[in-house]
Amino acid sequence: MLEAINDWILGLGADYGVNPYIFAAIYVGAIPFFLASITWLVKRARAHRSTVVPTLCAGFCFVSAYIYLAIAGENIPLWVWIFLGVLVVYGAWSTIRDTRRKIAAAKAEN
């Protein structure tokens, strides 16, 4: 059964020129770097320093798997890009909201 699931997953990737395991590794592997970037961003915001670089790092980590998909993928259906766009917009909005709360809470502690 596991072999059938593996074949199905690899078959999906073959249809679109993407290795699903590489996509998953990038997706999961970027999480600690994303969290570290958010921590860095909050610390810099509390110190009233520029948050441009940590914001860019967090954004790159957030979309890194989709960048792989855009570079390696072939014939990706439009609905996938629309769905990913909605996910990215919602994720960005949610992250900005939560980061602003963390910054506000940190300022309230001081």
N, C-alpha and C positions, 0 to 999 in steps of 0.2 A: 504494500500500500504506500509506504514512504517513497518507494521508487517511482510509482505512478504520479505522486504529488510532485516529486522533483522533476520528472519529465514534463509535466504540465507547466510548472513554473518556468523551466528553461525554454519550453515551447513558446510561451508568451514573449519572452525576451527575444527569441530568435525572429519572431514575426516583426519586431520593431528595432532590431539591431542593438539591443541593450541587454547586458547581463544583469538579471534581477538581483543576484547576490552582490555584485559590485554596487548597484544602486542602494541596496539595503545596508551594506557596509558603510557607504558614504553617509547615508541618512542617519544611522545610529551612531557612527563614529563622530559626526559633527556635534552631537548633543553636548558632550562635556565642554567643547570649545565655545559653543553658543552660550552655555550657562556661565562660563568663565568670562566671556565678553560682556554679558549683562552685569555680572558682579563688578567688573572693571568700570563699566559705564556708570553704575550707581555710585561707586566710590569717587569717581572723577566729578560727577554731578554734585555730590555732597561737598567736595572740596572747591566747588565753583571753578572747575577747570573744563577745558574743551572736551566734549564727548563725541566728537566727530569720528575719530579713529575707532573707539570701541563700538560705536554704532555701525560703522561700516563692517567691522569684523563680525558682529552679531548678524547683520544682514547677509553677509556672504555665507556664514555657517547655516543660516536659516534656509537658503535657497541652493546650497551646494549640490544636493542630489538632483535637483531639477536642472541645474546647469549641466550636469553629466547627461541627463536625459536629452536636453536640447542639443548637445554636441554629438553624442553617440547615436541618438535615436533616429529612426527612419520611418516615414509614413505614420507618425503619431497622429491619431484622429483629433479633429478639432475639439470634440467634446472633452478630451483629456486635458487639453491646454486650458479650456474654459474652467473646468473643475479645479485644476491646479491653481489657476489665477484666483479663483474664489478662496481656495484654501490659504494662499499666500496673503491675500488682502485681509482675511479674517485673522490669520496668525499674527500679522504685523500689527493690526489694530489691538488685538488682545495683549501682545507683548508690550506695546507702547503704554497701554492703560496700566498694566501691572508694574511696569518699570516706573511710571510716574507715581504710582502709589508707594512703591518702595522708597523712592527719593523723598516724597512728602513725609513718610513715616520717619525716615532717617533725619530729616531736618527738624521734625517735631521733637525728637529725642535730644537734640542739642539745645 
